[in-house]
Amino acid sequence: MSVATENFLKTIYRLSQTPGADTRPGTLAGELNISNAAATDMARNLARRGLIHYEKYQELKLTEKGRTKALVLIRKHRLWEALLFRLFDINLGEIHREAELLEHQTSDFLAGKISDYLGNPTSDPHGDPIPDQEGIIPSQLSYIPVMKTKEGNRYIVKRLFSSEDDFFDFCETNGLRIDAEILVEKQYPSQGMTTLRIGDSKILVNREFASKIFVSDFESNDVES
């Protein structure tokens, strides 16, 4: 399978998991920096191969076969992120870029060896779940985006769902990292803003940003530990 095909399937899966995003060919074109016509041609080709469901003007949906292929690629990507994060002193944005290059050249055999070396992790340094070798992804049903949290409650950061350097730079600068404790001081629903306290610092984030930070309830983490 070509790199272009793999990226197309992976992007459909990622967008389908992103609140507020859609998977129409035009959206895929923007994400992958290709023309709308090229995205439509790719969609039709993958539909003929049984990897996606395609209907004109409708969102693209992965078939079970397509979803498995996307998740196997995502597994390789996230295993590389976990390995690079452990071995080298590079930030979350940098490991993402390097993993983008390495994932397409990685055999299932090598992915298995990396997983064994790391102790078969279930999530990467961003908190993203790592699918197993069959393409089955661990459940994260208990995680909620910050935009849906309650004022006055404490939470634990569990996932930073983005691929943008600016997002990770902001997180690193403000102490938003996996397993960090945060207090939701105030929600401003009409303005789409949330005030968070992290240690002694207070930050204001917009709805788009808050939709990319997934947390679990602080008390449930106490019980689990």
C-alpha positions in Angstrom: 0.0 0.0 0.0 1.4 3.4 -1.0 2.3 6.1 1.5 -0.5 8.3 0.1 -3.1 5.6 0.6 -2.0 5.0 4.1 -2.1 8.7 5.0 -5.5 9.0 3.5 -6.9 6.2 5.6 -5.2 7.4 8.7 -6.5 10.9 8.2 -10.1 9.7 7.8 -9.8 7.8 11.1 -8.2 10.8 12.9 -10.9 13.2 11.7 -13.6 10.8 12.6 -12.3 10.9 16.2 -12.0 14.7 16.3 -14.9 16.6 17.8 -16.4 19.1 15.2 -14.4 17.7 12.3 -15.8 16.0 9.2 -14.4 13.5 6.7 -15.6 14.9 3.3 -13.1 14.7 0.5 -12.6 18.5 0.6 -11.6 18.3 4.2 -9.2 15.5 3.4 -7.7 17.6 0.6 -7.0 20.4 3.0 -5.5 18.1 5.6 -3.2 16.3 3.1 -2.4 19.4 1.0 -3.8 17.9 -2.2 -6.5 19.1 -4.6 -10.2 18.4 -4.1 -10.2 16.4 -7.4 -7.2 14.3 -6.2 -9.0 13.6 -2.9 -12.2 12.5 -4.7 -10.3 10.3 -7.0 -8.5 8.7 -4.0 -11.8 8.2 -2.2 -13.4 6.5 -5.3 -10.3 4.2 -5.7 -10.3 3.2 -2.0 -14.0 2.5 -2.2 -13.4 0.1 -5.1 -10.8 -1.6 -3.0 -13.3 -2.1 -0.1 -11.4 0.2 2.2 -14.0 3.1 2.6 -17.6 3.9 1.9 -18.0 6.7 -0.6 -21.1 8.6 -1.6 -21.0 11.9 -3.4 -21.2 15.0 -1.1 -21.2 12.7 2.0 -18.6 12.1 4.6 -16.2 9.3 4.0 -16.4 6.3 6.3 -13.9 3.5 6.8 -15.0 -0.1 6.2 -13.8 -2.7 8.8 -11.0 -3.6 6.5 -10.0 0.1 6.0 -10.3 0.8 9.8 -8.0 -2.2 10.6 -5.3 -0.9 8.1 -5.5 2.6 9.5 -5.1 1.3 13.1 -2.2 -0.9 12.2 -0.4 2.2 10.8 -1.4 4.2 13.8 0.0 1.5 16.0 3.4 1.8 14.3 3.3 5.6 14.5 2.6 5.6 18.3 5.1 2.9 19.1 7.8 5.0 17.4 6.7 8.0 19.4 6.9 6.0 22.6 10.4 4.7 21.7 11.7 8.1 20.6 10.4 9.8 23.7 12.1 7.2 25.9 15.5 7.3 24.1 15.9 10.9 23.2 15.4 14.3 24.8 12.9 15.7 22.2 9.5 17.2 22.6 6.0 15.9 21.7 5.9 17.8 18.5 9.2 16.5 17.3 8.5 12.9 18.0 5.3 13.2 16.1 7.1 14.5 13.0 9.7 11.8 13.1 7.2 9.0 13.6 5.3 10.3 10.5 8.4 9.4 8.5 9.2 6.1 10.2 5.7 4.5 10.3 5.5 3.8 6.6 8.8 1.9 6.6 8.1 -0.3 9.6 7.2 -3.9 9.2 4.7 -5.7 11.5 7.7 -7.7 12.8 9.7 -4.6 13.8 6.6 -3.0 15.4 6.2 -6.1 17.5 9.9 -5.9 18.6 9.5 -2.2 19.5 6.4 -3.0 21.5 8.2 -5.8 23.4 11.2 -3.6 24.1 8.9 -0.9 25.6 6.9 -3.4 27.7 3.9 -3.4 25.4 2.6 0.1 26.3 -1.1 0.9 25.8 -0.6 4.6 25.2 2.0 6.9 23.7 3.6 10.0 25.2 0.6 12.1 24.1 -1.8 9.8 25.9 -3.1 8.4 22.6 -4.0 4.7 22.8 -1.8 2.3 21.0 -3.7 -0.4 19.0 -2.6 -4.0 19.4 -1.2 -6.0 16.5 -4.7 -7.0 15.4 -5.7 -3.3 15.2 -7.9 -3.3 18.3 -7.6 -0.1 20.2 -7.8 0.2 24.0 -11.0 1.9 25.3 -10.8 5.4 26.7 -14.5 5.9 27.4 -13.7 7.5 30.8 -11.8 10.3 29.3 -13.6 13.6 28.5 -12.5 16.8 26.8 -11.8 19.8 29.1 -14.6 21.7 27.3 -17.1 19.3 28.9 -15.7 19.3 32.5 -17.4 20.9 35.5 -16.4 24.1 37.3 -14.6 23.6 40.6 -13.6 20.0 39.9 -10.1 18.6 39.7 -9.0 16.4 36.9 -5.9 14.5 35.6 -4.6 15.1 32.1 -4.7 11.8 30.1 -4.5 12.7 26.4 -3.3 15.6 24.3 -5.0 15.0 21.0 -3.2 17.1 18.3 -0.4 17.0 15.8 0.2 20.8 15.8 3.5 22.2 17.1 1.9 25.3 18.5 -0.4 23.2 20.6 2.4 21.2 22.1 4.5 24.3 22.7 1.7 25.9 24.6 1.1 22.7 26.6 4.8 22.4 27.5 5.1 26.1 28.5 2.1 25.9 30.8 2.7 22.5 32.4 -0.1 20.7 30.5 1.4 17.2 30.3 0.2 13.7 30.8 -0.8 12.9 34.4 -0.7 16.7 35.4 -3.4 17.8 37.8 -5.7 20.6 36.7 -8.5 22.6 38.4 -11.3 23.8 36.2 -11.9 27.2 37.7 -14.5 28.6 35.3 -16.4 27.6 32.2 -17.7 30.3 29.8 -20.1 28.4 27.5 -21.4 31.4 25.5 -17.8 32.5 24.8 -16.4 29.0 24.3 -13.7 29.6 26.9 -12.4 27.7 30.0 -10.1 28.9 32.8 -7.7 26.3 34.2 -5.4 26.3 37.1 -2.2 24.2 37.0 -0.2 24.5 40.1 0.2 28.3 40.8 -0.6 29.2 37.2 -3.9 30.2 35.6 -4.6 29.9 31.9 -7.5 30.7 29.6 -8.1 28.3 26.7 -10.7 28.5 23.9 -13.1 25.8 22.9 -11.0 24.4 20.1 -8.0 24.0 22.4 -10.1 22.6 25.2 -11.5 20.0 22.9 -8.0 18.5 22.4 -7.2 18.0 26.1 -8.7 14.9 27.5 -8.9 14.3 31.3 -10.2 11.8 33.8 -11.8 12.5 37.1 -9.3 13.2 39.9 -11.2 11.1 42.5 -11.3 8.0 40.2 -7.5 8.2 39.8 -7.2 8.2 43.6 -9.2 5.0 43.8 -7.3 3.3 41.0 -3.9 4.1 42.6 
